Amino acid sequence: MSRSQALRSFAEWLGRSIPDSRFYYELVQALYATPKSIVGAVLTAALIVGICAWFSDDPAYVAALIAFGLIGVGRLAALLLYNRSSHDPEDVASTQRWEMGALVGACAFAGLVGITGAYTVMVHPGGRLEILVSGCVLGYIAGISSRNASRPIISVGQITLTCLPFMGALVWTGDVVHIVLALFIGVLYVSTISICRSVFDTIVARHDAYSRITIIAQRDALTGLWNRSAFLQLLDDRLHNIAGGGSLALIAIDLDRFKDVNDTFGHPAGDAILQDVAGRLKRAVRPGCELARVGGDEFFVIGSGMRPADVETMAQDILREFSQPFVASATNHSCGASIGYAMAPADGNTLDLLLRNADLALYEAKRDGRGRVVRYRASLARAYEDRIVLENDLRSALTNGELRLVYQPIVDPRSGRAICCEALLRWHHPERGVISPSIFVPIAEATGLINPIGAWVLETACAEATNWSPDIKVSVNLSAVQFRSGRAIVDTVKNALARSGLAPSRLDLEVTESVLIENTAETIAVLDELRTNDIGISLDDFGTGFASLSYLNDFPFSRVKIDRKFSQNVDCSARSNAIITGIAHIARDLRIELVAEGIETEAQLAQMRSYGINAIQGYLFSKPLPEDLLRQVIREPIRPALIQAQGGRTLEQSRRAAS
């Protein structure tokens, strides 16, 4: 390295800036953290100069004594002022002002030490005063490297202002001893600068290493965004910052159908999509927003000082970014996203409350069809609190006898004979009355209560079926949640059959496509085991999913139930007509019994019979009935006209029985 390059490198190191404002603040703070060393240096210098003044009667030492006193008072005043003032680590300009104050005080003191030493060598050579002052100067030079090594410009400034005047005076005497001493101090000068540089570089290196470790601990390894723990701390800090005024937006984002992509194409494809998501978020959000990945496919955005309209606009921008297909494994994947957001302090001023409300808005966006942006509103909290109350009530509903079964017959219209009865769950709440399954079943699934409730339904329905004619089956709906425990559902079914004494061939289990989507291979294996035990398996709500035909190919269902959406339009919709015609042909070729749900009129019945469908379920034949009324109805052939004529009385009897 040439001399000019070395000088340039030294100059860059001397004025090295610290990009991390907090670290820079801590380095400057260290300059004001040792008041004892400042007091000790001032008292030592004053004592030595005072001794020199006493023995020499030289007024210059008196002036030096006064100067040391003034500088010492100034430095101590600055130190007290610093420690009594409030400081913002992010305020770099303020930190620089305090650093400049420390620099001026330290350099003034060092310069006075050097001048006093030079004056003594030149005016009072060879005596006790020179020995005393020279020892003070050398001690001060050695001590500089330890105290102010955190800021090189101060350390180098101090040692330069001390050494150069003193060395110059030693050389000026022309005495060999003094010249050798000057050379020694020169070596000490260079060594001290080298020590300062080494100490400072070590401090910075350790800080950089710590920063990297901190980043690793706080960042999501896949996307580089904040992880959950760092996000929660950041959100908490931002909420404290707006306590005195201001606003904050918390946006929750959840990818739609990401699990399907992950399960179908593997984790590498899923990881590539998540990395793309992080990039799209960075493009869509405003400057200053913080991004975090807190779960598999769940992300958060924190925005400060934004108006609600701006937050809504940004959320829509994010939604548009996600509407474009993701490319992974040379394949386009359409995931989309659902977004919910809440504003602080309007929608919550604490960490837990704001998180809960943003999640409630996200849940509402997903519940209403996904691919939407929803802002939190108070009604969502009320619905959530109501859900919590229902959840608590549901936990005791089974033991309190509030859950009951009603049954709806599936009829062969040619003879009017009931061939099967579907067990339907009802909750008779002591205060709210009858609660719809569409309300309490999702709660049971989310809390795991569906497993004990489902076991009770199976056992109760099987026991009731033993009171019917042996040629009438019972069908029971199974939830996707019940299949998550693997073979446990097989044991549950076998136990229900064993306790009731019902023949396995008389039990039909209804599953929807959602059961098969979650874990196709494992679920098919469980269904296969049930089928080998002579238990019937029906595919419910056929035609409403994405891949129903593929499931017919994968598994030999004993029965397929056409969703009521098609049945109720069959007599007036050419499209529904064409779809059911195709389904009927497929079912006939695969030797699968076809059931038409939701039949309410003679015209619908006639149309279904024209397709060769001879298993009908709907209000035309019977509404769901309590067990005592059901037994009466299924003893004889069920005729549509009869039930229609007696429908009002039958419903009234059902209500009295249920109450």
TORROBA-80978 format. One record per residue (C-alpha): residue in three letters; x negated, y negated, z negated. Coordinates in Angstrom, 1 decimal, decimal comma. Example, Ala and Ser with C-alpha at 12.3 -4.5 7.8 and 13.67 -1.06 7.14 Angstrom:
// residues 2
ALA;-12,3;4,5;-7,8
SER;-13,7;1,1;-7,1
This chain:
// residues 659
MET;0,0;0,0;0,0
SER;-1,4;-3,4;0,9
ARG;-1,9;-6,2;-1,6
SER;1,1;-8,2;-0,1
GLN;3,3;-5,2;-0,3
ALA;2,3;-4,5;-3,9
LEU;3,0;-8,1;-4,8
ARG;6,3;-8,0;-3,1
SER;7,3;-4,8;-4,9
PHE;6,2;-6,3;-8,2
ALA;8,3;-9,4;-7,5
GLU;11,3;-7,3;-6,6
TRP;10,9;-5,3;-9,8
LEU;10,4;-8,4;-11,9
GLY;13,7;-9,9;-10,7
ARG;15,5;-6,6;-10,4
SER;19,3;-7,1;-10,6
ILE;21,5;-4,6;-12,4
PRO;24,6;-3,8;-10,3
ASP;26,4;-2,3;-13,2
SER;27,8;-5,3;-15,1
ARG;28,3;-3,3;-18,3
PHE;24,8;-2,0;-18,3
TYR;23,4;-5,5;-17,6
TYR;25,5;-6,7;-20,5
GLU;24,0;-4,0;-22,8
LEU;20,5;-4,9;-21,8
VAL;21,0;-8,6;-22,6
GLN;22,8;-7,7;-25,8
ALA;19,7;-5,9;-26,9
LEU;17,8;-9,2;-26,7
TYR;20,0;-10,5;-29,5
ALA;20,1;-7,3;-31,5
THR;16,8;-7,7;-33,5
PRO;17,0;-10,9;-35,6
LYS;14,4;-9,5;-38,1
SER;11,7;-9,4;-35,4
ILE;12,4;-13,1;-34,5
VAL;12,3;-14,2;-38,1
GLY;9,2;-12,2;-38,7
ALA;7,4;-13,7;-35,7
VAL;8,3;-17,2;-36,6
LEU;7,3;-16,8;-40,3
THR;4,0;-15,2;-39,3
ALA;3,1;-17,9;-36,8
ALA;4,1;-20,6;-39,2
LEU;2,0;-19,1;-42,0
ILE;-1,1;-18,8;-39,8
VAL;-0,8;-22,2;-38,4
GLY;-0,1;-23,6;-41,9
ILE;-3,3;-22,0;-43,2
CYS;-5,2;-23,4;-40,3
ALA;-3,8;-26,9;-41,0
TRP;-4,7;-26,5;-44,7
PHE;-8,3;-25,5;-44,1
SER;-9,0;-27,8;-41,2
ASP;-7,0;-30,9;-41,9
ASP;-6,4;-30,9;-38,2
PRO;-3,1;-32,7;-37,4
ALA;-2,7;-30,6;-34,2
TYR;-1,9;-27,6;-36,4
VAL;0,7;-29,6;-38,2
ALA;2,3;-30,4;-34,9
ALA;2,1;-26,8;-34,0
LEU;3,7;-25,8;-37,3
ILE;6,6;-28,2;-36,6
ALA;7,0;-26,9;-33,0
PHE;7,1;-23,3;-34,3
GLY;9,7;-24,3;-36,8
LEU;11,9;-26,0;-34,2
ILE;11,6;-23,1;-31,8
GLY;12,4;-20,6;-34,5
VAL;15,4;-22,6;-35,6
GLY;16,6;-22,8;-32,0
ARG;16,2;-19,0;-31,4
LEU;18,0;-18,1;-34,7
ALA;20,8;-20,5;-33,9
ALA;21,3;-18,9;-30,5
LEU;21,3;-15,5;-32,1
LEU;23,9;-16,4;-34,6
LEU;26,0;-18,1;-31,9
TYR;25,8;-15,0;-29,7
ASN;26,8;-12,6;-32,5
ARG;29,8;-14,8;-33,4
SER;31,0;-15,3;-29,8
SER;33,3;-12,9;-27,9
HIS;31,9;-11,3;-24,8
ASP;33,3;-9,8;-21,7
PRO;31,0;-7,2;-20,2
GLU;32,5;-7,8;-16,8
ASP;31,7;-11,6;-16,9
VAL;28,3;-11,5;-15,2
ALA;27,9;-15,3;-15,1
SER;28,2;-15,5;-18,9
THR;25,7;-12,7;-19,4
GLN;23,3;-14,5;-17,1
ARG;23,6;-17,7;-19,2
TRP;22,9;-15,8;-22,4
GLU;19,9;-14,1;-20,8
MET;18,5;-17,5;-19,7
GLY;18,9;-18,8;-23,2
ALA;16,9;-15,8;-24,5
LEU;14,3;-16,4;-21,7
VAL;13,8;-20,0;-22,6
GLY;13,4;-19,3;-26,3
ALA;11,0;-16,4;-25,9
CYS;8,8;-18,2;-23,3
ALA;8,6;-21,4;-25,4
PHE;7,4;-19,4;-28,4
ALA;5,0;-17,3;-26,3
GLY;3,6;-20,5;-24,6
LEU;3,1;-22,1;-28,0
VAL;1,2;-19,0;-29,3
GLY;-1,1;-19,1;-26,2
ILE;-1,7;-22,8;-26,4
THR;-2,5;-22,6;-30,2
GLY;-4,9;-19,8;-29,5
ALA;-6,6;-21,6;-26,7
TYR;-6,9;-24,8;-28,8
THR;-8,4;-22,9;-31,7
VAL;-11,1;-21,3;-29,5
MET;-12,0;-24,6;-27,9
VAL;-11,9;-26,9;-30,9
HIS;-12,7;-24,5;-33,8
PRO;-14,9;-21,8;-32,3
GLY;-16,9;-19,2;-34,2
GLY;-15,2;-19,7;-37,6
ARG;-12,5;-18,2;-39,8
LEU;-9,8;-20,1;-38,0
GLU;-10,7;-18,5;-34,6
ILE;-10,7;-15,0;-36,1
LEU;-7,3;-15,6;-37,8
VAL;-5,6;-17,1;-34,7
SER;-7,1;-14,7;-32,3
GLY;-5,8;-11,7;-34,3
CYS;-2,4;-13,3;-34,3
VAL;-2,5;-13,8;-30,5
LEU;-3,6;-10,2;-29,9
GLY;-0,9;-8,8;-32,2
TYR;1,7;-10,9;-30,5
ILE;0,6;-9,6;-27,0
ALA;0,8;-6,0;-28,2
GLY;4,3;-6,5;-29,7
ILE;5,8;-8,0;-26,6
SER;6,0;-4,7;-24,7
SER;8,2;-3,1;-27,3
ARG;10,8;-5,8;-28,0
ASN;11,8;-7,3;-24,6
ALA;11,0;-4,4;-22,3
SER;14,7;-4,2;-21,4
ARG;14,3;-7,4;-19,4
PRO;11,0;-7,5;-17,4
ILE;11,2;-11,1;-16,5
ILE;11,2;-12,1;-20,2
SER;8,4;-9,7;-21,2
VAL;6,1;-10,7;-18,3
GLY;6,9;-14,4;-18,8
GLN;6,0;-14,1;-22,5
ILE;2,7;-12,2;-22,0
THR;1,6;-14,5;-19,1
LEU;2,3;-17,7;-21,1
THR;0,3;-16,2;-24,0
CYS;-2,6;-14,6;-22,3
LEU;-3,5;-17,0;-19,5
PRO;-4,2;-20,1;-21,7
PHE;-6,0;-18,0;-24,3
MET;-8,1;-16,2;-21,7
GLY;-8,9;-19,4;-19,9
ALA;-10,2;-20,9;-23,2
LEU;-12,3;-17,8;-23,9
VAL;-14,0;-18,0;-20,5
TRP;-14,4;-21,8;-20,8
THR;-16,7;-21,3;-23,8
GLY;-19,2;-19,5;-21,6
ASP;-20,2;-17,3;-24,5
VAL;-20,7;-13,6;-23,5
VAL;-18,7;-12,4;-26,5
HIS;-15,8;-14,6;-25,7
ILE;-16,0;-13,6;-22,0
VAL;-15,9;-9,9;-22,9
LEU;-13,0;-10,6;-25,2
ALA;-11,3;-12,4;-22,3
LEU;-11,8;-9,3;-20,1
PHE;-10,4;-7,1;-22,8
ILE;-7,3;-9,3;-23,1
GLY;-7,0;-9,1;-19,3
VAL;-7,0;-5,4;-19,4
LEU;-4,5;-5,6;-22,3
TYR;-2,4;-8,0;-20,1
VAL;-2,2;-5,6;-17,2
SER;-1,6;-2,6;-19,5
THR;1,2;-4,4;-21,3
ILE;2,9;-5,2;-18,0
SER;2,5;-1,6;-16,9
ILE;4,0;-0,4;-20,2
CYS;6,9;-2,9;-19,8
ARG;7,6;-1,6;-16,3
SER;7,4;2,0;-17,4
VAL;9,8;1,5;-20,4
PHE;12,2;-0,5;-18,2
ASP;12,2;2,1;-15,4
THR;12,8;4,8;-17,9
ILE;15,7;3,0;-19,4
VAL;17,3;2,4;-16,0
ALA;16,6;6,0;-14,9
ARG;18,2;7,4;-18,0
HIS;21,2;5,1;-17,5
ASP;21,5;6,1;-13,9
ALA;21,4;9,8;-14,9
TYR;24,0;9,2;-17,5
SER;26,2;7,4;-15,0
ARG;26,0;10,3;-12,6
ILE;26,9;12,7;-15,3
THR;29,8;10,4;-16,4
ILE;31,0;10,2;-12,8
ILE;30,9;14,0;-12,5
ALA;32,9;14,3;-15,7
GLN;35,5;11,7;-14,6
ARG;35,8;12,5;-10,9
ASP;37,8;15,2;-9,1
ALA;35,1;17,4;-7,5
LEU;37,2;18,0;-4,3
THR;38,5;14,5;-3,5
GLY;36,2;12,1;-5,4
LEU;39,2;10,4;-7,0
TRP;39,6;10,0;-10,8
ASN;40,5;13,2;-12,6
ARG;43,3;13,5;-15,1
SER;41,3;12,6;-18,3
ALA;39,7;9,6;-16,7
PHE;43,0;8,5;-15,1
LEU;44,8;8,6;-18,5
GLN;42,0;6,5;-20,1
LEU;42,1;4,0;-17,2
LEU;45,8;3,7;-17,4
ASP;45,7;3,1;-21,1
ASP;43,1;0,4;-20,7
ARG;45,1;-1,3;-18,0
LEU;48,2;-1,3;-20,1
HIS;46,3;-3,0;-23,0
ASN;45,0;-5,6;-20,5
ILE;48,6;-6,6;-19,6
ALA;49,8;-6,7;-23,2
GLY;49,5;-10,5;-23,1
GLY;51,1;-10,9;-19,7
GLY;51,0;-9,4;-16,2
SER;52,3;-6,4;-14,5
LEU;51,2;-2,9;-13,6
ALA;52,6;-0,3;-11,1
LEU;52,2;3,4;-11,5
ILE;53,0;5,4;-8,4
ALA;53,3;9,2;-8,6
ILE;52,9;11,2;-5,4
ASP;53,6;14,9;-4,8
LEU;53,0;16,7;-1,6
ASP;56,0;18,5;-0,1
ARG;55,5;22,1;1,1
PHE;51,8;22,1;0,2
LYS;52,1;25,5;-1,5
ASP;53,4;27,0;1,7
VAL;50,3;25,9;3,5
ASN;48,0;27,0;0,8
ASP;49,6;30,4;0,6
THR;49,8;30,9;4,3
PHE;46,5;29,6;5,5
GLY;44,4;29,9;2,4
HIS;42,6;27,6;0,0
PRO;40,0;26,2;2,5
ALA;42,9;24,8;4,6
GLY;44,5;23,5;1,4
ASP;41,3;21,9;0,3
ALA;40,8;20,2;3,7
ILE;44,3;18,7;3,4
LEU;43,7;17,4;-0,1
GLN;40,5;15,7;1,1
ASP;42,5;14,2;3,9
VAL;45,2;13,0;1,5
ALA;42,5;11,2;-0,5
GLY;41,3;9,4;2,6
ARG;44,8;8,4;3,6
LEU;45,6;7,1;0,2
LYS;42,5;4,9;0,3
ARG;43,7;3,4;3,6
ALA;47,2;2,8;2,4
VAL;46,7;1,2;-1,0
ARG;45,8;-2,4;-1,7
PRO;42,3;-3,5;-2,8
GLY;41,8;-3,1;-6,5
CYS;44,1;-0,1;-6,8
GLU;42,9;3,0;-8,6
LEU;43,5;6,5;-7,3
ALA;43,6;9,8;-9,2
ARG;44,3;13,4;-8,5
VAL;45,8;14,9;-11,7
GLY;47,0;18,3;-10,5
GLY;46,9;20,7;-7,5
ASP;48,8;18,4;-5,1
GLU;49,8;15,6;-7,5
PHE;48,3;12,1;-7,2
PHE;48,7;8,8;-8,9
VAL;48,0;5,2;-7,9
ILE;47,5;2,4;-10,4
GLY;48,1;-1,2;-9,1
SER;47,7;-4,3;-11,2
GLY;49,3;-7,7;-10,7
MET;51,7;-6,6;-8,0
ARG;55,3;-7,7;-7,5
PRO;58,0;-4,9;-7,2
ALA;58,5;-5,7;-3,5
ASP;54,8;-5,3;-2,9
VAL;54,8;-2,0;-4,7
GLU;57,7;-0,8;-2,7
THR;55,9;-1,8;0,5
MET;52,8;0,0;-0,5
ALA;54,7;3,1;-1,4
GLN;56,4;3,1;2,0
ASP;53,0;2,7;3,6
ILE;51,7;5,8;1,7
LEU;54,8;7,7;2,8
ARG;54,2;6,8;6,5
GLU;50,5;7,9;6,2
PHE;51,7;11,3;5,0
SER;54,3;11,6;7,7
GLN;51,6;12,3;10,2
PRO;50,5;16,0;10,5
PHE;47,4;17,2;8,6
VAL;44,8;19,1;10,6
ALA;43,1;22,1;8,9
SER;41,7;25,2;10,4
ALA;42,4;23,8;13,9
THR;46,1;23,8;13,1
ASN;48,6;20,9;12,5
HIS;50,4;21,1;9,1
SER;53,4;19,0;8,2
CYS;53,5;18,5;4,4
GLY;55,0;15,1;3,8
ALA;55,3;13,6;0,3
SER;57,8;12,5;-2,3
ILE;57,0;9,3;-4,2
GLY;58,3;7,9;-7,5
TYR;57,0;4,8;-9,2
ALA;57,6;2,7;-12,4
MET;56,5;-0,8;-13,3
ALA;55,0;-2,0;-16,6
PRO;56,2;-3,6;-18,8
ALA;59,7;-3,6;-17,2
ASP;59,9;0,2;-17,0
GLY;57,7;1,0;-20,0
ASN;54,8;-0,5;-21,8
THR;53,2;2,6;-23,3
LEU;51,2;5,3;-21,6
ASP;53,6;8,1;-22,4
LEU;56,7;6,1;-21,5
LEU;55,3;4,8;-18,2
LEU;54,1;8,3;-17,1
ARG;57,5;9,8;-18,0
ASN;59,4;7,3;-16,0
ALA;57,2;7,5;-13,0
ASP;57,6;11,3;-13,1
LEU;61,4;10,9;-13,4
ALA;61,4;8,8;-10,3
LEU;59,3;11,4;-8,5
TYR;61,6;14,2;-9,6
GLU;64,6;12,2;-8,3
ALA;62,8;11,7;-4,9
LYS;62,2;15,5;-4,7
ARG;65,7;16,3;-5,8
ASP;67,4;14,1;-3,2
GLY;65,7;15,8;-0,3
ARG;62,0;14,9;-0,5
GLY;60,2;12,6;1,8
ARG;61,5;9,6;-0,1
VAL;60,4;6,7;-2,3
VAL;62,3;6,2;-5,5
ARG;61,8;3,5;-8,2
TYR;62,6;4,3;-11,7
ARG;65,9;3,1;-13,1
ALA;67,5;3,4;-16,5
SER;70,1;5,9;-15,2
LEU;67,3;8,4;-14,6
ALA;66,2;8,3;-18,2
ARG;69,8;8,8;-19,4
ALA;70,1;11,8;-17,1
TYR;66,8;13,1;-18,4
GLU;67,9;12,7;-22,0
ASP;71,2;14,4;-21,2
ARG;69,2;17,2;-19,6
ILE;67,1;17,6;-22,8
VAL;70,3;17,8;-24,9
LEU;71,7;20,4;-22,5
GLU;68,5;22,3;-22,7
ASN;68,6;22,4;-26,5
ASP;72,3;23,5;-26,4
LEU;71,6;26,1;-23,8
ARG;69,0;27,8;-26,0
SER;71,7;28,7;-28,5
ALA;74,6;29,2;-25,9
LEU;73,8;32,9;-25,5
THR;73,7;33,7;-29,2
ASN;76,8;31,5;-29,8
GLY;78,9;33,4;-27,2
GLU;79,4;30,4;-25,0
LEU;78,2;32,1;-21,8
ARG;80,9;34,2;-20,0
LEU;81,2;36,0;-16,7
VAL;83,9;35,7;-14,2
TYR;84,2;37,9;-11,1
GLN;85,2;37,3;-7,5
PRO;86,2;40,3;-5,4
ILE;84,8;41,1;-2,0
VAL;87,7;42,6;0,0
ASP;88,0;44,9;3,0
PRO;90,7;43,0;4,9
ARG;91,9;46,1;6,7
SER;93,1;47,8;3,5
GLY;93,1;44,9;1,0
ARG;90,8;47,1;-1,2
ALA;88,2;45,5;-3,4
ILE;84,9;47,0;-2,4
CYS;82,7;44,9;-4,7
CYS;83,0;42,1;-7,3
GLU;80,4;39,4;-7,7
ALA;79,6;38,4;-11,3
LEU;79,4;34,6;-11,7
LEU;78,1;32,9;-14,8
ARG;80,0;30,2;-16,6
TRP;79,1;28,1;-19,7
HIS;81,9;27,0;-22,0
HIS;80,3;24,3;-24,0
PRO;82,1;23,6;-27,3
GLU;82,1;19,8;-26,6
ARG;81,7;19,3;-22,9
GLY;84,0;22,1;-21,7
VAL;83,0;24,2;-18,7
ILE;79,6;23,2;-17,3
SER;78,9;24,0;-13,7
PRO;76,1;26,6;-12,9
SER;74,6;24,1;-10,6
ILE;73,8;22,0;-13,7
PHE;72,7;24,6;-16,2
VAL;71,0;27,3;-14,1
PRO;68,2;25,0;-12,9
ILE;67,6;24,1;-16,6
ALA;67,5;27,7;-17,5
GLU;65,0;28,4;-14,6
ALA;62,8;25,5;-15,6
THR;62,6;26,5;-19,2
GLY;62,4;30,3;-18,8
LEU;65,7;30,9;-20,4
ILE;66,9;32,5;-17,2
ASN;65,1;35,7;-18,2
PRO;67,1;36,5;-21,4
ILE;70,3;35,1;-19,8
GLY;69,7;37,1;-16,7
ALA;69,2;40,3;-18,7
TRP;72,5;39,6;-20,5
VAL;74,3;39,0;-17,3
LEU;73,0;42,3;-15,8
GLU;74,0;44,3;-18,9
THR;77,4;42,6;-19,3
ALA;78,3;43,0;-15,6
CYS;77,2;46,6;-15,5
ALA;79,2;47,4;-18,6
GLU;82,3;45,7;-17,2
ALA;82,0;47,6;-13,9
THR;82,4;50,9;-15,8
ASN;86,1;49,8;-16,3
TRP;86,8;49,7;-12,6
SER;87,4;52,3;-10,0
PRO;84,2;54,3;-9,2
ASP;84,3;53,1;-5,6
ILE;84,0;49,4;-6,5
LYS;80,5;48,0;-6,9
VAL;79,3;45,0;-8,9
SER;76,9;42,4;-7,5
VAL;74,7;40,3;-9,7
ASN;72,6;37,3;-8,6
LEU;68,9;37,2;-9,5
SER;66,8;34,1;-9,7
ALA;63,3;33,6;-8,2
VAL;62,0;33,0;-11,7
GLN;63,0;36,5;-12,8
PHE;60,6;37,9;-10,2
ARG;57,6;35,9;-11,4
SER;56,9;38,5;-14,1
GLY;56,5;41,2;-11,5
ARG;57,9;44,7;-12,5
ALA;59,6;43,4;-15,6
ILE;62,7;42,8;-13,6
VAL;62,7;46,4;-12,6
ASP;62,7;47,5;-16,2
THR;65,4;44,9;-17,0
VAL;67,7;46,4;-14,3
LYS;67,0;50,0;-15,4
ASN;67,7;49,1;-19,0
ALA;71,1;47,5;-18,1
LEU;72,1;50,6;-16,1
ALA;71,0;53,0;-18,9
ARG;72,9;51,1;-21,6
SER;76,0;50,8;-19,6
GLY;76,0;54,2;-18,0
LEU;76,7;52,7;-14,6
ALA;75,5;54,6;-11,6
PRO;72,7;52,8;-9,8
SER;74,5;53,1;-6,4
ARG;77,3;50,9;-7,8
LEU;74,9;47,9;-8,6
ASP;74,1;45,4;-5,9
LEU;71,5;42,7;-6,6
GLU;71,8;39,4;-4,7
VAL;68,6;37,4;-3,8
THR;68,1;34,3;-1,8
GLU;65,3;33,3;0,5
SER;63,6;31,4;-2,3
VAL;62,9;34,7;-4,1
LEU;60,9;35,9;-1,1
ILE;59,1;32,6;-0,4
GLU;57,3;32,4;-3,7
ASN;55,4;35,7;-3,4
THR;56,4;37,7;-0,5
ALA;54,2;40,8;-0,8
GLU;54,8;41,3;-4,6
THR;58,5;40,6;-4,3
ILE;59,0;43,0;-1,4
ALA;57,2;45,7;-3,5
VAL;59,6;45,1;-6,4
LEU;62,6;45,1;-4,1
ASP;61,4;48,4;-2,6
GLU;61,2;50,0;-6,0
LEU;64,7;48,9;-6,8
ARG;65,9;50,3;-3,4
THR;64,2;53,6;-4,0
ASN;66,3;53,8;-7,2
ASP;69,5;53,7;-5,1
ILE;70,2;50,0;-6,1
GLY;71,7;47,8;-3,3
ILE;69,9;44,6;-2,3
SER;71,8;41,7;-0,7
LEU;70,4;38,7;1,0
ASP;72,5;35,8;-0,1
ASP;73,1;32,4;1,7
PHE;71,9;33,9;5,0
GLY;71,2;31,3;7,7
THR;70,3;28,4;5,4
GLY;66,6;29,1;5,1
PHE;63,6;28,8;7,4
ALA;62,8;32,4;8,1
SER;65,8;34,6;7,3
LEU;65,3;36,8;10,4
SER;61,8;37,6;9,4
TYR;63,0;38,8;6,1
LEU;65,5;41,2;7,8
ASN;62,5;42,6;9,6
ASP;60,3;42,9;6,5
PHE;62,9;44,5;4,2
PRO;65,8;46,9;4,7
PHE;68,6;44,9;2,9
SER;71,8;46,8;2,3
ARG;74,0;43,7;2,7
VAL;73,7;40,2;4,1
LYS;76,0;37,4;3,0
ILE;76,8;34,7;5,6
ASP;76,6;31,3;3,9
ARG;79,9;29,5;3,4
LYS;78,6;26,6;5,5
PHE;79,1;28,7;8,6
SER;82,2;30,5;7,5
GLN;84,2;27,3;6,8
ASN;83,4;25,9;10,3
VAL;83,9;29,1;12,2
ASP;87,3;28,3;13,5
CYS;86,5;24,8;14,7
SER;82,7;24,8;15,6
ALA;81,4;26,4;18,7
ARG;77,9;26,2;17,2
SER;78,9;28,1;14,1
ASN;80,8;30,6;16,2
ALA;77,7;31,3;18,3
ILE;75,4;31,6;15,3
ILE;77,7;34,1;13,5
THR;78,2;36,1;16,7
GLY;74,4;36,5;16,9
ILE;74,1;37,4;13,2
ALA;76,9;40,0;13,6
HIS;75,1;41,7;16,5
ILE;71,8;41,8;14,6
ALA;73,5;43,2;11,4
ARG;75,3;45,8;13,5
ASP;72,1;47,0;15,2
LEU;70,2;47,1;11,9
ARG;73,1;48,9;10,2
ILE;73,4;46,2;7,6
GLU;76,8;45,4;6,0
LEU;77,8;41,8;6,7
VAL;79,8;39,8;4,1
ALA;81,5;36,5;5,0
GLU;81,6;34,0;2,0
GLY;83,9;31,1;1,5
ILE;86,9;32,3;3,5
GLU;89,9;30,1;2,6
THR;92,3;30,3;5,6
GLU;94,0;32,9;7,7
ALA;92,3;31,4;10,8
GLN;88,8;31,8;9,3
LEU;89,7;35,4;8,4
ALA;90,9;36,2;11,8
GLN;87,8;34,8;13,4
MET;85,5;36,8;11,1
ARG;87,4;40,0;11,8
SER;86,9;39,4;15,5
TYR;83,2;39,7;14,9
GLY;83,7;43,0;13,3
ILE;83,1;41,7;9,8
ASN;85,1;43,7;7,3
ALA;83,8;42,4;3,9
ILE;85,4;39,1;3,0
GLN;84,9;36,9;-0,1
GLY;86,7;33,7;-0,7
TYR;89,7;31,9;-2,2
LEU;92,0;33,3;0,5
PHE;91,9;36,6;-1,4
SER;90,9;35,6;-4,9
LYS;89,3;32,9;-7,0
PRO;86,8;34,0;-9,6
LEU;88,7;35,7;-12,4
PRO;88,0;36,6;-16,0
GLU;87,6;40,3;-16,6
ASP;91,1;41,1;-17,9
LEU;92,8;39,4;-14,9
LEU;90,3;41,0;-12,5
ARG;91,1;44,5;-13,7
GLN;94,8;43,9;-12,9
VAL;94,1;42,4;-9,5
ILE;91,7;45,1;-8,2
ARG;94,0;48,0;-9,2
GLU;96,1;47,4;-6,1
PRO;95,3;46,2;-2,6
ILE;94,7;42,5;-2,5
ARG;96,8;40,7;0,1
PRO;96,0;37,0;1,1
ALA;99,7;36,0;1,1
LEU;100,3;37,4;-2,4
ILE;97,3;35,6;-3,9
GLN;98,2;32,4;-2,1
ALA;101,7;32,5;-3,4
GLN;100,6;33,3;-7,0
GLY;97,4;31,2;-6,8
GLY;98,6;28,5;-9,2
ARG;99,8;31,0;-11,8
THR;96,6;33,0;-11,5
LEU;94,4;30,0;-12,0
GLU;96,5;28,9;-15,1
GLN;96,2;32,4;-16,5
SER;92,4;32,2;-15,9
ARG;92,1;28,9;-17,7
ARG;94,0;30,2;-20,7
ALA;91,9;33,3;-20,8
ALA;88,7;31,3;-20,6
SER;89,7;28,9;-23,3
